[in-house]
Amino acid sequence: APRLSPLAAGAMRAAGLLLARALLVAWALPHPAGTHQCHPTGPATVLRFTDRHAEIRVPALHRVPSPLDPLYGLVRRCLDLIQQNPLPTELLRAALNDPGSVRTSQVVQYELGYVVCAAVALLFTVAVPVAGMCFCYCRSRRRCGGRLRAHRRSLGCRRHCLLACLSFTSLVILISVTCAFVTSQRVKGQMEPGLGAVPTTLRTLRQHLANVPQGVQMVVDKFEVPRKQIISDLGGLSRSVGLSIHTQLKAMTYAALSDLQDRAADLQTSLHHLQILDGTSRALAAARAELEPVLRERRQRVVALLDDPRCTSCASALGRAQSLELGADYSKVPSVEKVLKAMAGLPRSDFAEMIRQVWRVREEQRGAAPTASSSSAPSLSLQGNGTFNSIPELAVERMAQVIQDLREELSHTAQKVQSIADSFPLPDYTRPASEALVTAEERSRPYLQEVERFEHYRWIAGTVLCSIILLILACNVTGMALGAYGLSKREDPSDYECRGEAGAKFLLVGVGLAFLFSWLLSLLVFATFLVGGNIQTLVCRNWVNQEIYKFIDTPGNLPPSMNLTRQLNLRRDSNLSATYRWVLQEPTPVPAHPGQIWDRDANVPLPFRECKSGAGLWEVLQLDRSYDLDEHLKTPKYTADFQKRLGDFTAHLGDVRLLRSEGRQDLETFARSGLDEVDYGRFQEEMKNPVVQTSLPGLARNLEGLQKMQRNSTVAGQLAAEARALWRMQNSTVQSQEALVAKLGESVQFLSRLAPRLKERVKRTLATTASVEARLPAQAQQILRQEIGCFTRRELRYFTQYLNWVGQTLREDVASCQPLATALDNGRVILCDRIADPWNAFWFSLGCCTFFLIPNIIFAIRLTKHFRPIRNRLM
C-alpha cells in the first residue's frame, strides 16, 4: 500500500477520533447517569407462607337472626316475670358441696314462680277432665248440647257472635299450633347437632393441644421460605453492587473522559492545522516567487500595447495595466516550524483506537461476544474506561468469599430458629388440660344420650298432640261449615236438617277431643316449661350477665373435683367473671406487664380475655412466666451475626487510572509547544491582501472590450492575445494560490481560536482527571457501603416478616388458646340461642293452644244448639 503523507495521516487520525467520540456519545445517550438512592421503607418482596395449621379449628358459632325472634323475646320476658329471683348462690353452693343439707323450702322459695305455674297446670289437668265428664253426663241426660226451646229474633245475632268467637279462637289455636310445630321441629333439628358438638368440640380441643408440637415444628420449618429468598438475593448481590457503582460513577467518569477526548481531539486537529499552516505558507511563498517575473513581463507587454498610438481609446485601461503587481507576500508571515518541532512525534498514543477499544468493552458488557482483538488490551494512554468498566466483574470476584460466609451463616440461623420449637414448653403443661378434656368427653356421653332420648319422646308427644289439636280445629271448621250451610237451607227453624245436625255433631266431637286430651297437653306444656324455663332463667340469663362466672370464681363455691383452674392447669390468678365482663362490656385494659392484660375493675389477670384477644396457650398456663415468646422472636437474636458480617465487609476495587503517564506527557507537551505564541494576526493581515493587486479577470475583460473598438486589425489581435494570456494566468496560477489562501485561512482561524485558551484547558483537564482518579476509590467504597446497607435492610425485612408470621401463627393458630374461649361461647350459642329459645317457644305456643281450648269448648257447645231444630217455632 502506498505511504500516506503526514497531512493525510493526521487527517485520518482526526477523523477516527471524531468517529470514536461520536460512538461514546451515542452509547451514553440511552444511559443517563443519576444518583442512586436506597429506599429502606419502599416496597419489598412479600413472603408467602402456606400450609398453615388451620385444619384443627373450633369454628365460631353465632346467633342467626330468625323471623321467630319476636316470639323468643316475648317468652324471655314472660320467664323474667315468672322467675325474678337472682342466681341462688347459697343454694347452689350447698347442693354442690353437701347435697344432704339442701332443704325443700329453699328450693320452693326460689322456684316460687314455677310452683305457682305448677299449681295452675295441676288445676287445669284436673278441672278440664272433670268438666268433660260432667258434660258427658249432662249430654246423656239431654241437658247440654241440646236444642233451643224457642225461636227469638235475637238468635241470629247470637249465632253470628258465637260463630265469630269460635272462628277467632280457632284461628288463634291454628297460629299457635303452627308455631308449636315449627319450634318443635327446630328444637329437633338443633338438638342432634348441638349434642354432637359437645364431644366433637372436646375432641377438637384435645387434638388442638396434641398437635401443638407438630404445628410449632411446621412453623419453624417455614424458615426455608426466607432462607431461599435471601440466598437468591445473595446470588445477584455482587454483580448488583458492581453495576450500581458503575452506574452511579459513570457520569463523573465519562465526563472526565469526554474532557480528555476533547483535548486529544484538539491535539490531533491542531497538529493537522499546523502542518497545513506551515506547508501552505511555504507553497504560497514559492508560488509568489514564480509568479513575480511572469506578471512583470505581462505588465510590460500590456502597458506597451495600450500606449501604442494605433490603439484607439486605450488610455482608460492604461492605469489598471500599470498597477498590475503582486499583492500578499507570505514569506513575511511568522514561521511555525518551532511549534512543529516541539510537537514532533505527538501523539504517542492512538486515541482513536482507544475509543474503539472502549466501545468493544461496552458491547461486551451489553452481552455481545468478545472479539479476538479485545482479548489483549492495547497500550493506551487513556486506560480509564477499560479499568472502570471492569468494576462489576471485580466486585463479583472480591465479594465471593463474604457471600459464601453469609450462606453458611444462614445455616447457623436455621439452627437458632429450630430452638423456638425445641424450647417450646407446652407439651408438659397441656397434659392436665388434655386429661380433663378426655374425662369430660367420657362423662358427657351418658348424659347426652339421655337428653337425646328425652328429646325424642318430647318430639313424638308434641307431634301427636299438635296433630290432635289440628284434628280439633278440623272438627270446628267442618262443624261450622256444615251447620251454617244447613241453616241456610232450612226453611222452618223447627224442621230437622241433616247437614246442620252433622255440623253440631262435628263440633261435639271436637269438644270431646279437647276434654279427652287437654290434660296431656297440660302435662307436656308443664314438663317442657319446667325444663326450658329453668335453663333460661337459671343458666342462660346468668351466663349472659356473668353471675355464673362470679359464682365459679368465688372460693369455696365449687368442690375440689370441679376446680377448673387446677384441672385445666390455668394460672392461679384466673378470674372468669371478669373475663366474661370484658367480653360483654370491653373495658379499657390496663397492661400490667408484657403479655398480660388486666381487668380495670377486678385488677386481676384475665386468661380467657387474653384468649379472646388472640393470646397463646403458654400465656394462660402455669408456666411461672418462664417462657416469653416475644423474647424468642426478637429479630436481632437471629440476624446479629448476619448483619455483622455485612457490616464488617470492605473491598478495595483497585485504583482507576484514567490517563497514563505518556498521555499526560502528550498533553503537557502540547500545552508547552508554543502554539499560543504564534502571531496569527500577521497571517490574517497578510491574507487580507489579494494575490495580485489588479484583478486579472477585470483587466482581461477591458482588453476584450477595446479589441472590438479597434480599426487596426493588428492592434485588435494583440489585445485579444493579451486578454487570453491574462485569463490563462488567472485560471492556472492565481486561482490555485487563492485556494491555498482559503485553506490557510481555515487553519489560521482554528488555531487562533484555540491558542489563547489552550494552556488553561489542558491544565483544567489534567486537574479534573487527577481529581476524578482520586475520588473514584473513595466514592466506590461509599457506594459499596450504601448498597450493602440497602441489601441488609431488605434482608432484615424478610427475617422480620417471618418472625412476625411465626408469632401470629403460634398465637392465632397453632398454639392459640382462642379455641377454648370460642368453645365456651359456642356452648352458650348452642344451649341458649339454638335450643333453649325454640324449646321455650314450643311450650309457650302449645300453652296458648291449651289455654284457648277452654273458650273453644264453651263456644262450640253453645253453637251446637243453633244448628239443631228449635222445639217451639213461635214464642
Steps between C-alpha positions, in 0.01 A plus 500: 500500500633847418620704800277791596634846542524639854208736429279214376595278793420779748166563332410133520593481867288808572206348313537173691509686833185693413325176401600333826377801696167481316472133599570588865230766499256265326556234769456747782171643369272205596680465835459830685684501829301566814554493871395166641297512818413224738143490626497272806127560550407442138308201373681172544424140417219368720570146612217252460458231764263213424382179666395669820385284791134595452353154449443468878270789576192557714267698272331789676122477512274805501135560560326512163210750472163324466141606425413345837722742695198709618344181638827408673519844657140478622568162664814630672307795643230267627762282667660807657161579656454141621851467642626832636747358751875533432743211487464299825867494595446364853266229376736397221801497735316270737375277217850459354695456822242336735184388319346362822485846656267639234147564639189468290374835624801673351435344162131587517578856602736546206267319257188677626399621155531152358307358801211735426507397135507135611191559713322659205602210276381248761169681535458505122594132475237404755229755426470456126455120502250534789312761303505266204352216697230732634425608145471140390259427784287803421507413131377153581214659691436731200571803711814627317550545130127451430255716310372851551157516659357795305580721207580859575597789282837537676607143411656607172718761668606254771574232241723735299678610816568139601624420149739796511630411847552136408671601176728738692601240758553246224722746314705571814535129564602445137770767520622362832510140385685608183762675716511190721562277197775732366677545835473129582662413170765767555581354844529156344720635218730685741511241777683227310784720362508694826549186708746364246699824519588434865726194451614633164612827654669324792676266259602792278644686799691189602635458146589866495710456813652173378601644162670806642855352474449399136353840424792678664744288301309578180527871574873468566551305177352793309829684560592338169289768326707805612822296479442421133408860428814629674722245320343609172575864583856411598551341159459836327643722774858538377411576139221732612746688723754522218243623250368752750853638558555511126164669437539764769860588411479484123366855466803645679742258335372545147485875544873495582567261212298721267715796604810293426356412160455870429865569580609202291290632212652843549846344483426307183322789330760758604781286366306457178443876460858585596625276224256664260610844619867425451461327164255748356702806594810344342303411186359853473844656539643273226204566270546877550863476401406314181213736418696823549716501173212369291270768631765774447556395136124485441459849647769646269343350188147616588621853590698526173201384299259740669751790455522433123355798299315258276296371797173688496353604843763297691595772746214399735652160568860618516486586871365152597768334292778707658381383852523132407721390794517223763305542823550278813852391591484181717872487539450769767254299722633341827643153476333212693792268452600535865151392614504204264839393634364523857202281404707256298391142567169597657278329581691204628167319565230410253196670653265383228592135562452559875142620445425204278638271773272669753206438267587131480513479880154652521361264240635209704325642808176514301533132413686507166754227444858622555713525189848372459639850499348575837669207669832685527481860615708737285736757646270793564577834648134530604442169682227612741203355314641151489576497874180678595279268298649198674358611838196260484725198435745620763217534757388143426855378560559699821161415658504126427637406842265714708200366307612146574535594869150648500356180356665301776368752754146435374547133588600601854197729515275208405638313804420799720145511365466130580549595866150656492352153459752332731432740787123518456366386841136414424501117484576462873255769607206399280483143632257588787273684258507207257413257778218726619361516148512119467320462831236756404443328167455157663270625776286707268399214272242332733335832579491599135338166411234552768432852374471371147258225608288748696495736204386217274206424731417869528495538125270198456263620772502854367434385144212274608336765718546770235336263252207450742467877529489519122232231507297709749540802268387285207190398694430864581535615143295208361231545764469875440491452123234224506295674767497830319414330172217305666356816652496666162307211347247459783172682434340435839713527819318203648567274202770233518796559269767229472787734405437727795478196726831370357665838567386485863638149536840605354520782753421257781770261375750786519377580851540137600858487363581821687367356828676171437851627419518834681663346805773347282560840342521653846751241619721540188490879528593494867782245454662691215432830675669382820812383312528784247403772746766399751762474227416853390470664844755298691766445233466723194401819676779463757744399226437824317517723808813309623345390830606142424863611458486693826369188671779286351764756598386523862721273713313214663203497264627208294620171644864405442396254230360788291796738536546613139817695572670187629352263245591718204833601655413869468680776682385518858404865460228412246168683526221385268243760602730788418586320179142478385425854615776613267345298215167680550606850599860522372646719776818694441794266571780601732812301407690362796794355314568383144283209399246545783176701497326614817139577570446862597250422777617172650872573447572136424647336189247357257605178321175462305509865411849447365368199308225713344757754391722232338743409779698179502445201724831559675372837617212354701662179628708467817838561342607732781589763238783274383426529127476828313427455129576863421849449637549196277377689192724807524662554161854591626524159667514338155645775282783638713775283346356535150489877539847515654659312211351742252589799714864394536547428130737731312626451146765698314398512137836634385625839384346621176749678270331714239825620340838331481824693534576515126156643432551762770840586347337535158253756633767687699729511193206623297439781749873600504544479123463877452185472297365802685813707425457501123389840356188388319404866446787537258359213295155659505640839393693347212194302389310827465726585202411342165743282309517769224417863569309544174215265414620291207146409387401870501805605298443214255138607443617860439743382237229292335276808489775717346572231240149544359552878467826481297511580129852364475480127476858450626434693820169318543674165470765597752233611751317171461824307551584693818147445635534127444838500676351677805216246513749213489700655785185548708369149444829322550719685747292758687201272571723227642665754730161631609394144587812464713418830667146376585644179644750700697220720633312200645806381686586849621143548623501169694842555653435862589180398678662209687837647591398764760321243724718198428711499815199571721295218345781248521571598859132470597468166321803354674378631837152355443648166400721490808204597722276229354777242538536599864124503573403178323630253765345691792167545327500139383555391861220733615258361242605149598410570864173661392401203282592250769295706748202492264542126454528446876181693573313313228610161628422597859145571388478137386608386846248738656219377273574141593526562876181708499326219314633249754364704791164553331466135399594367843264738679205484261530152356749239614523567875209735548273474800228673301328164425434468875321835510326423171376167635364680808313750283377222271355320801291804588388544139396134465332465838331838529454638148449186295331258745353685799334777296299269266441255789337774709314631195363146451341468847383862482322436168360170622388670822313760297320216319413337833376825651279589202347153498282608799317782315502277193307233693251753636432665163472163323244366753295818484510497119374141462151603623468745211564227242216271634124557444316721750238327713240779489487706188321803647551634844 
